[in-house]
C-alpha cells in the first residue's frame, strides 16, 4: 500500500505575478523596507537611556514644534508596524500624562487608520485573488460582527496591535467599524502607558 502524502499548496510565482499583484508586492516591500531602515539606520539609539535625557530636553525646548514632531514620528511608527510602546511611555515622561495622552491617542488612531488604508488599498485585492476562497468564511463573520470582534481584540494587550491593523484592512471589515473600535479600544491602554511613563519621573527624581 502506498503512503499518503500531504502537500501545502502555495501560490505559484508565475511570470505575470508581479504585474497582476504589484500593489501587494509594493505593500510588503514598504513594510520590509521601513523595518530594515529602522533596524539598521540607528533610530533605535534614541531609546537608550543616555540619549533620552538629551532628546527630552530638545523636545521640551522646542515647545509645540516638538510636540508636532513627536506625534508625526509616532504616527509613522504605528503606520509601518514598528515598535511604538516605548514612545508612548517616553511621551508620558516628557510631557506628563494629560498632554501625552492626547498626543498618543491622536497618533495611535491616525497611524492605525493609515496602516488600515495602506492594507486596503494595496493588499486587499491581491490577498482575495490568492486566498479569497479560503478566507470567505472568516470574512463573512467579520462582516457580521466585526466591530465587537475588533473592539475585544483592541482591549487585549497580548494581541499584536500592528498586525491587527493590516489584517483589518485586508479583510472586509467596514471602515466605520474599524475606526470606532480602534477609537474606543485604544483609550485605556494608551492612558495606562503614558501614565506609567509620567510616574517614572517620580521614581527617578
C-alpha positions as a LaTeX table, in Angstrom:
\begin{tabular}{lrrr}
\hline
Residue & $x$ (\AA) & $y$ (\AA) & $z$ (\AA) \\
\hline
Unk1 & 0.00 & 0.00 & 0.00 \\
Unk2 & 1.31 & 3.46 & $-0.91$ \\
Unk3 & 1.75 & 6.08 & 1.74 \\
Unk4 & $-0.49$ & 9.14 & 1.53 \\
Unk5 & 1.27 & 12.46 & 1.31 \\
Unk6 & 0.10 & 15.85 & 2.40 \\
Unk7 & 1.08 & 18.85 & 0.36 \\
Unk8 & 0.86 & 22.50 & 1.30 \\
Unk9 & $-0.30$ & 24.41 & $-1.74$ \\
Unk10 & 1.25 & 27.84 & $-2.07$ \\
Unk11 & 0.53 & 30.37 & $-4.80$ \\
Unk12 & 2.71 & 29.76 & $-7.84$ \\
Unk13 & 5.02 & 32.61 & $-8.77$ \\
Unk14 & 4.02 & 32.85 & $-12.42$ \\
Unk15 & 5.82 & 35.25 & $-14.76$ \\
Unk16 & 2.93 & 37.73 & $-14.57$ \\
Unk17 & 2.64 & 37.56 & $-10.76$ \\
Unk18 & 4.30 & 40.94 & $-10.18$ \\
Unk19 & 2.21 & 42.53 & $-12.91$ \\
Unk20 & $-1.07$ & 41.23 & $-11.51$ \\
Unk21 & $-0.27$ & 41.79 & $-7.82$ \\
Unk22 & 2.08 & 44.76 & $-7.84$ \\
Unk23 & 0.07 & 46.52 & $-5.15$ \\
Unk24 & 0.51 & 43.61 & $-2.73$ \\
Unk25 & 4.21 & 43.38 & $-3.56$ \\
Unk26 & 4.56 & 47.13 & $-3.00$ \\
Unk27 & 2.87 & 46.89 & 0.40 \\
Unk28 & 5.21 & 44.10 & 1.51 \\
Unk29 & 8.24 & 45.99 & 0.16 \\
Unk30 & 7.21 & 49.15 & 2.04 \\
Unk31 & 6.82 & 47.35 & 5.35 \\
Unk32 & 10.05 & 45.38 & 4.98 \\
Unk33 & 11.98 & 48.41 & 3.69 \\
Unk34 & 10.90 & 50.71 & 6.52 \\
Unk35 & 11.57 & 47.95 & 9.06 \\
Unk36 & 15.11 & 47.44 & 7.74 \\
Unk37 & 15.74 & 51.18 & 7.72 \\
Unk38 & 14.62 & 51.35 & 11.35 \\
Unk39 & 16.79 & 48.39 & 12.35 \\
Unk40 & 19.96 & 49.36 & 10.52 \\
Unk41 & 19.59 & 53.14 & 10.39 \\
Unk42 & 20.44 & 53.87 & 14.00 \\
Unk43 & 16.98 & 55.13 & 15.00 \\
Unk44 & 16.91 & 52.78 & 17.99 \\
Unk45 & 19.74 & 54.73 & 19.62 \\
Unk46 & 17.16 & 57.28 & 20.80 \\
Unk47 & 15.62 & 54.62 & 23.02 \\
Unk48 & 18.82 & 54.29 & 25.01 \\
Unk49 & 18.93 & 55.92 & 28.45 \\
Unk50 & 21.94 & 58.01 & 27.54 \\
Unk51 & 20.30 & 59.71 & 24.57 \\
Unk52 & 16.87 & 60.00 & 26.16 \\
Unk53 & 17.61 & 62.90 & 28.50 \\
Unk54 & 19.15 & 64.94 & 25.68 \\
Unk55 & 16.19 & 64.16 & 23.41 \\
Unk56 & 13.80 & 65.13 & 26.21 \\
Unk57 & 15.49 & 68.49 & 26.71 \\
Unk58 & 15.46 & 69.24 & 22.98 \\
Unk59 & 11.78 & 68.39 & 22.59 \\
Unk60 & 10.68 & 70.43 & 25.60 \\
Unk61 & 12.74 & 73.40 & 24.43 \\
Unk62 & 11.02 & 73.46 & 21.03 \\
Unk63 & 7.52 & 73.62 & 22.53 \\
Unk64 & 4.66 & 72.92 & 20.13 \\
Unk65 & 7.06 & 72.11 & 17.30 \\
Unk66 & 8.49 & 69.32 & 19.43 \\
Unk67 & 5.00 & 68.01 & 20.16 \\
Unk68 & 4.08 & 68.03 & 16.46 \\
Unk69 & 7.34 & 66.28 & 15.57 \\
Unk70 & 6.82 & 63.63 & 18.24 \\
Unk71 & 3.27 & 62.92 & 17.05 \\
Unk72 & 4.42 & 62.68 & 13.43 \\
Unk73 & 7.19 & 60.21 & 14.29 \\
Unk74 & 4.75 & 58.15 & 16.34 \\
Unk75 & 2.21 & 58.07 & 13.50 \\
Unk76 & 4.93 & 56.73 & 11.17 \\
Unk77 & 5.87 & 54.04 & 13.68 \\
Unk78 & 2.28 & 52.84 & 14.00 \\
Unk79 & 1.64 & 53.04 & 10.26 \\
Unk80 & 4.54 & 50.76 & 9.39 \\
Unk81 & 4.20 & 48.41 & 12.34 \\
Unk82 & 7.41 & 49.44 & 14.13 \\
Unk83 & 7.89 & 49.16 & 17.91 \\
Unk84 & 5.94 & 52.05 & 19.40 \\
Unk85 & 5.18 & 51.18 & 23.03 \\
Unk86 & 8.44 & 52.79 & 24.29 \\
Unk87 & 7.37 & 56.03 & 22.60 \\
Unk88 & 4.08 & 56.08 & 24.48 \\
Unk89 & 5.87 & 55.58 & 27.78 \\
Unk90 & 8.51 & 58.16 & 26.86 \\
Unk91 & 5.79 & 60.68 & 25.94 \\
Unk92 & 4.37 & 60.37 & 29.45 \\
Unk93 & 7.80 & 61.00 & 30.91 \\
Unk94 & 8.47 & 64.02 & 28.68 \\
Unk95 & 5.11 & 65.78 & 28.56 \\
Unk96 & 3.14 & 64.45 & 31.52 \\
Unk97 & 0.09 & 62.20 & 31.48 \\
Unk98 & $-2.54$ & 64.65 & 30.18 \\
Unk99 & $-0.66$ & 66.14 & 27.23 \\
Unk100 & 0.99 & 62.83 & 26.39 \\
Unk101 & $-2.36$ & 61.04 & 26.38 \\
Unk102 & $-3.83$ & 63.50 & 23.88 \\
Unk103 & $-0.70$ & 63.23 & 21.72 \\
Unk104 & $-0.52$ & 59.43 & 21.74 \\
Unk105 & $-4.26$ & 58.90 & 21.39 \\
Unk106 & $-4.30$ & 61.09 & 18.29 \\
Unk107 & $-1.15$ & 59.43 & 16.96 \\
Unk108 & $-2.18$ & 55.83 & 17.53 \\
Unk109 & $-5.58$ & 56.30 & 15.92 \\
Unk110 & $-4.27$ & 58.20 & 12.91 \\
Unk111 & $-1.39$ & 55.76 & 12.46 \\
Unk112 & $-3.70$ & 52.77 & 12.77 \\
Unk113 & $-6.01$ & 54.25 & 10.15 \\
Unk114 & $-3.06$ & 54.84 & 7.83 \\
Unk115 & $-1.99$ & 51.20 & 8.20 \\
Unk116 & $-5.57$ & 50.06 & 7.57 \\
Unk117 & $-5.79$ & 52.26 & 4.47 \\
Unk118 & $-2.47$ & 51.01 & 3.09 \\
Unk119 & $-3.53$ & 47.40 & 3.53 \\
Unk120 & $-6.94$ & 48.01 & 1.99 \\
Unk121 & $-5.56$ & 49.98 & $-0.98$ \\
Unk122 & $-2.50$ & 47.87 & $-1.76$ \\
Unk123 & $-3.08$ & 44.45 & $-0.22$ \\
Unk124 & $-6.75$ & 43.53 & $-0.17$ \\
Unk125 & $-7.26$ & 42.79 & $-3.87$ \\
Unk126 & $-4.16$ & 40.61 & $-4.11$ \\
Unk127 & $-4.99$ & 38.64 & $-0.97$ \\
Unk128 & $-8.54$ & 37.99 & $-2.15$ \\
Unk129 & $-7.32$ & 36.81 & $-5.55$ \\
Unk130 & $-4.77$ & 34.46 & $-4.00$ \\
Unk131 & $-6.61$ & 33.14 & $-0.95$ \\
Unk132 & $-10.10$ & 34.64 & $-1.10$ \\
Unk133 & $-11.88$ & 31.28 & $-1.31$ \\
Unk134 & $-10.17$ & 30.11 & 1.89 \\
Unk135 & $-10.97$ & 33.34 & 3.75 \\
Unk136 & $-14.62$ & 33.55 & 2.71 \\
Unk137 & $-15.96$ & 32.10 & 5.95 \\
Unk138 & $-13.82$ & 34.38 & 8.08 \\
Unk139 & $-14.79$ & 37.43 & 6.04 \\
Unk140 & $-18.48$ & 36.67 & 6.50 \\
Unk141 & $-18.04$ & 36.51 & 10.28 \\
Unk142 & $-16.08$ & 39.77 & 10.21 \\
Unk143 & $-18.78$ & 41.48 & 8.16 \\
Unk144 & $-21.41$ & 40.35 & 10.66 \\
Unk145 & $-19.65$ & 41.09 & 13.96 \\
Unk146 & $-16.50$ & 42.96 & 13.03 \\
Unk147 & $-16.98$ & 45.92 & 15.37 \\
Unk148 & $-17.38$ & 43.79 & 18.50 \\
Unk149 & $-14.62$ & 41.40 & 17.44 \\
Unk150 & $-12.08$ & 44.15 & 16.81 \\
Unk151 & $-13.01$ & 46.05 & 19.97 \\
Unk152 & $-12.31$ & 42.95 & 22.05 \\
Unk153 & $-9.00$ & 42.46 & 20.25 \\
Unk154 & $-8.02$ & 46.06 & 20.91 \\
Unk155 & $-8.62$ & 45.61 & 24.64 \\
Unk156 & $-6.36$ & 42.55 & 24.92 \\
Unk157 & $-2.74$ & 43.74 & 25.37 \\
Unk158 & $-1.17$ & 40.44 & 24.27 \\
Unk159 & $-2.63$ & 40.59 & 20.76 \\
Unk160 & $-0.38$ & 42.23 & 18.14 \\
Unk161 & $-1.77$ & 45.70 & 17.55 \\
Unk162 & 0.15 & 46.41 & 14.34 \\
Unk163 & $-0.69$ & 43.09 & 12.70 \\
Unk164 & $-4.37$ & 43.67 & 13.51 \\
Unk165 & $-4.26$ & 46.98 & 11.65 \\
Unk166 & $-3.11$ & 45.34 & 8.42 \\
Unk167 & $-5.32$ & 42.27 & 8.82 \\
Unk168 & $-8.36$ & 44.53 & 9.27 \\
Unk169 & $-7.53$ & 46.42 & 6.08 \\
Unk170 & $-7.19$ & 43.21 & 4.08 \\
Unk171 & $-10.46$ & 41.84 & 5.45 \\
Unk172 & $-13.96$ & 43.06 & 4.64 \\
Unk173 & $-14.31$ & 44.91 & 7.92 \\
Unk174 & $-16.24$ & 48.12 & 7.41 \\
Unk175 & $-14.17$ & 51.27 & 7.70 \\
Unk176 & $-16.53$ & 52.88 & 10.22 \\
Unk177 & $-16.40$ & 49.77 & 12.43 \\
Unk178 & $-12.61$ & 49.81 & 12.31 \\
Unk179 & $-12.40$ & 53.49 & 13.23 \\
Unk180 & $-14.92$ & 53.20 & 16.08 \\
Unk181 & $-13.43$ & 50.01 & 17.55 \\
Unk182 & $-9.94$ & 51.48 & 17.40 \\
Unk183 & $-11.01$ & 54.79 & 18.94 \\
Unk184 & $-12.69$ & 53.02 & 21.86 \\
Unk185 & $-10.20$ & 50.19 & 22.22 \\
Unk186 & $-7.09$ & 52.36 & 22.39 \\
Unk187 & $-8.39$ & 54.59 & 25.19 \\
Unk188 & $-7.49$ & 52.51 & 28.27 \\
Unk189 & $-4.10$ & 51.13 & 27.19 \\
Unk190 & $-2.90$ & 54.46 & 25.83 \\
Unk191 & $-3.76$ & 56.13 & 29.12 \\
Unk192 & $-2.05$ & 53.40 & 31.16 \\
Unk193 & 1.14 & 53.58 & 29.08 \\
Unk194 & 1.54 & 57.35 & 29.28 \\
Unk195 & 0.57 & 57.40 & 32.94 \\
Unk196 & 3.24 & 54.80 & 33.65 \\
Unk197 & 5.73 & 56.99 & 31.80 \\
Unk198 & 4.75 & 60.05 & 33.82 \\
Unk199 & 5.17 & 58.10 & 37.06 \\
Unk200 & 8.74 & 57.21 & 36.11 \\
Unk201 & 9.68 & 60.84 & 36.67 \\
Unk202 & 8.62 & 60.49 & 40.30 \\
Unk203 & 10.79 & 57.41 & 40.83 \\
Unk204 & 13.93 & 58.80 & 39.23 \\
Unk205 & 13.92 & 62.32 & 40.65 \\
\hline
\end{tabular}
